[in-house]
Amino acid sequence: MRKLAIGTVVTGALALSALAVPAAQAATPDLVFADVTVNKGKAIVVGTTNDVTVPVTYTLTRPSDLTIDYENNAAGVLLYRGSLSSLDNEIESDASPTCTTTATTDTTITESCSDTLTVDPSFDLFEAADATTWKVGGFYGQVASDLDDSDDKVSFEYGFAAWGNKGTAKIQRAAKLTANASPEPVKKGKTITVSSKLTRANWETGSYTGYVSQTATLQFRAKGSDTYTTVKTVTSSTAGALKATVTASKDGYYRYVFAGTSTTAAAKATGDYIDVQ
């Protein structure tokens, strides 16, 4: 959830409402989120350990008498799966956006905003179903509390609103490929075996696991050349293993290339050099 102070309180308020506990609710303003672009329109590729920083830009139109201070209230962009009323998962922006006023009327202010989403695979992603196309929405939250009980009274009011279907963003599992050409050195005309392993991020276990029954291409780049050419097409087997044999003809580099799928990003192995004598 949102790491700003507002998020902790709003999260607690939502938890109370989910349990149908009576609570005071403040009115929320009408905001308009438009032209939302997540990660410059590219897929968000996430591994198992490193946070991924995702740029977001959008246009926000708010009432002219509303000040958003990111202490007592906050607004931003979220990614979500499911519906707004029944979320399967969600990721919210974790910092105050930078906004520049672009237009004003007697009652509204329109701003061009840039924000950041941080995707933490150990916190935000839980299952294979998270590797999909997410919906994009906007949200607003506000809190007002008086926790000083010296007068034998405390109060807490909250407001939260979300606006959905403002765009889409794809989240994919990161993939890895290796390459090992052997034996080396090798005599010209002899057989070379090029082995590899195709793995992808498993967010449930926090590790990379084999990606089976996937097509990868074996490519070769001759020494002194900048261009790889495709030699063979191979399908991954148990634990994502790849293996192909070729005839040694000249010095150069062998690598495997995986084009990716809807749920898993593309990957290229580092070329493995082989000396042909």
C-alpha positions in Angstrom: 0.0 0.0 0.0 1.0 3.7 -0.2 4.0 4.4 1.9 3.0 8.0 2.7 1.4 8.5 6.1 -2.0 9.0 4.5 -1.8 5.5 3.1 -1.5 3.8 6.5 -4.5 5.6 7.9 -6.6 5.1 4.8 -5.7 1.4 4.7 -6.8 1.0 8.2 -10.0 2.8 7.5 -10.7 0.6 4.5 -10.1 -2.4 6.7 -12.7 -1.2 9.1 -15.2 -0.5 6.4 -14.6 -4.0 5.0 -15.6 -5.4 8.4 -18.7 -3.3 8.4 -17.6 -1.4 11.5 -19.5 2.0 11.8 -17.2 4.9 11.1 -17.5 8.5 10.1 -16.7 9.1 6.5 -15.8 12.5 5.0 -17.0 13.5 1.5 -14.4 13.1 -1.2 -13.9 15.6 -4.0 -14.5 14.9 -7.7 -11.2 14.4 -9.4 -10.5 13.7 -13.1 -7.5 11.5 -14.1 -6.8 11.5 -17.8 -4.0 10.7 -20.3 -2.4 8.2 -17.9 0.8 6.6 -19.2 2.6 3.9 -17.2 6.3 3.0 -17.9 6.2 4.9 -21.2 3.8 2.3 -22.5 6.3 -0.5 -22.1 5.8 -3.8 -20.1 7.0 -3.7 -16.5 9.5 -6.6 -16.1 10.0 -7.8 -12.6 12.5 -10.3 -11.2 12.6 -11.8 -7.7 14.7 -9.4 -5.6 15.2 -5.9 -7.0 12.5 -3.2 -6.8 11.5 -1.9 -10.2 10.9 1.9 -10.5 8.1 2.7 -12.9 7.5 6.3 -14.2 3.9 7.4 -14.5 2.5 10.6 -16.2 -1.1 11.8 -16.1 -3.3 14.8 -16.1 -5.3 15.7 -13.0 -8.2 18.1 -12.8 -9.2 19.0 -9.2 -11.5 21.6 -7.6 -9.7 25.0 -7.3 -10.4 25.1 -3.6 -8.8 21.8 -2.9 -5.1 21.6 -1.8 -3.4 18.3 -1.8 -0.6 18.3 0.8 0.3 14.6 1.0 0.1 14.7 4.7 -3.6 14.9 5.4 -4.7 13.9 1.9 -3.1 12.4 -1.1 -3.9 11.6 -4.8 -2.1 9.4 -7.3 -2.2 6.5 -9.7 -2.7 2.8 -8.9 -2.5 -0.5 -10.8 -5.1 -3.1 -9.9 -6.4 -6.5 -10.9 -10.0 -7.4 -10.5 -12.5 -4.6 -9.9 -12.3 -1.5 -7.7 -14.9 -3.0 -5.3 -13.1 -6.4 -5.1 -9.4 -6.1 -5.7 -7.3 -9.1 -6.5 -4.2 -7.1 -6.1 -3.1 -3.4 -6.3 0.0 -1.3 -6.4 -0.1 2.4 -5.5 2.4 5.2 -6.1 4.8 5.6 -3.2 5.9 9.3 -3.5 4.4 12.7 -3.9 4.0 13.5 -7.7 5.4 16.5 -9.3 2.6 18.6 -10.9 2.6 21.7 -13.0 -0.6 23.7 -13.6 -1.6 23.8 -17.3 -5.1 25.3 -17.1 -7.5 27.0 -14.7 -11.2 27.9 -14.6 -13.3 29.5 -12.0 -13.8 26.2 -10.3 -11.1 23.8 -11.4 -7.3 23.5 -11.8 -5.8 21.1 -14.3 -2.2 19.8 -13.7 0.3 17.8 -15.7 1.8 15.3 -13.2 4.7 12.9 -13.1 4.8 10.2 -10.5 6.6 6.9 -9.6 5.4 3.4 -8.8 7.8 1.1 -7.1 7.1 -2.6 -7.7 8.7 -4.8 -4.9 8.4 -8.4 -6.0 8.5 -9.7 -2.4 5.7 -7.4 -1.3 3.5 -6.5 -4.3 3.5 -9.7 -6.4 2.2 -13.0 -5.0 1.3 -15.5 -7.7 1.5 -16.4 -11.4 -1.8 -14.5 -12.0 0.1 -11.2 -11.3 1.9 -11.7 -14.6 -0.9 -10.1 -16.8 -2.3 -6.9 -18.0 -3.4 -4.7 -15.0 -5.9 -1.9 -15.1 -4.9 1.6 -14.2 -6.8 3.9 -12.0 -6.6 7.1 -9.9 -7.3 7.5 -6.2 -7.8 10.1 -3.5 -7.6 9.7 0.2 -8.0 12.0 3.2 -8.0 11.7 7.0 -8.8 13.9 9.9 -8.2 12.7 13.4 -8.2 13.9 17.0 -6.5 11.3 19.2 -6.0 13.5 22.2 -8.2 11.8 24.8 -7.5 14.4 27.6 -11.1 15.5 27.1 -12.3 11.9 27.1 -13.0 12.0 23.4 -11.2 10.9 20.2 -12.4 11.2 16.7 -11.5 9.8 13.3 -12.8 10.7 9.8 -11.7 9.4 6.5 -12.5 9.6 2.9 -11.3 7.5 0.0 -12.3 7.4 -3.7 -10.9 5.6 -6.7 -11.6 6.0 -10.4 -10.9 3.0 -12.6 -10.3 2.0 -16.2 -7.9 4.9 -17.0 -5.6 2.7 -19.0 -3.7 -0.6 -18.8 -0.2 -1.7 -17.8 1.4 -5.1 -18.4 3.5 -6.8 -15.7 5.8 -9.6 -16.9 8.1 -12.1 -15.2 11.8 -11.5 -15.9 13.6 -14.4 -17.7 17.2 -15.6 -17.8 19.2 -17.6 -20.3 22.7 -19.1 -20.1 24.9 -20.4 -22.8 27.8 -22.9 -22.7 29.5 -24.2 -25.9 31.8 -27.2 -25.5 34.2 -28.8 -25.9 36.7 -26.0 -26.2 39.0 -25.7 -28.0 37.6 -27.9 -30.7 38.9 -29.0 -34.1 37.2 -27.8 -37.2 34.5 -30.2 -38.4 33.9 -31.7 -35.0 30.7 -31.5 -33.1 29.9 -28.7 -30.6 27.2 -29.0 -28.0 25.6 -25.7 -26.9 23.7 -26.0 -23.6 21.5 -23.5 -21.8 18.8 -23.1 -19.3 15.7 -20.9 -19.6 14.3 -19.8 -16.3 11.8 -17.1 -15.2 10.9 -15.3 -12.0 8.6 -17.2 -9.6 7.1 -14.7 -7.2 5.6 -17.3 -5.0 9.0 -18.8 -4.1 11.2 -15.8 -4.7 13.4 -17.8 -7.1 13.9 -18.5 -10.8 12.5 -21.7 -12.0 12.7 -23.6 -15.3 10.4 -22.5 -18.1 9.5 -25.7 -20.1 8.1 -26.2 -23.6 9.3 -22.8 -24.8 11.0 -22.1 -28.1 14.4 -20.4 -28.2 16.8 -19.8 -31.0 20.5 -20.7 -31.1 22.5 -18.0 -32.7 26.2 -17.6 -33.8 28.4 -14.6 -34.3 31.7 -15.1 -36.0 34.8 -13.6 -34.5 35.3 -10.0 -35.8 31.6 -9.7 -36.7 28.9 -7.7 -34.9 26.0 -9.7 -36.3 24.3 -12.8 -34.9 22.6 -15.3 -37.2 20.1 -18.0 -36.3 21.5 -21.5 -36.4 18.7 -23.7 -34.9 15.4 -23.5 -33.0 15.2 -25.5 -29.8 12.4 -26.2 -27.3 13.1 -26.2 -23.6 12.7 -29.5 -21.7 12.8 -30.4 -18.1 13.7 -27.5 -15.8 14.0 -25.3 -18.9 17.0 -27.1 -20.3 18.1 -26.3 -23.9 20.6 -28.3 -25.9 21.7 -28.3 -29.6 24.6 -29.7 -31.6 26.4 -27.9 -34.4 29.5 -28.5 -36.5 32.5 -26.4 -35.6 33.5 -24.2 -38.6 35.1 -21.0 -37.2 35.9 -19.1 -34.1 33.0 -17.2 -32.6 30.2 -16.8 -30.1 27.1 -18.9 -29.5 24.1 -17.7 -27.6 20.4 -18.5 -27.1 17.6 -16.0 -27.6 14.1 -16.2 -26.1 11.4 -14.0 -27.7 9.2 -13.9 -24.6 5.5 -14.6 -24.1 2.5 -12.6 -22.8 3.5 -13.4 -19.2 7.3 -13.6 -19.5 9.8 -11.1 -20.9 12.3 -11.7 -23.6 15.8 -12.8 -22.7 19.2 -13.1 -24.4 22.2 -15.1 -23.1 25.7 -13.7 -23.1 27.5 -15.1 -26.1 29.9 -18.0 -25.2 33.2 -17.9 -27.2 34.6 -21.1 -28.7 38.0 -21.5 -30.3 38.0 -23.6 -33.4 41.4 -25.0 -34.4 
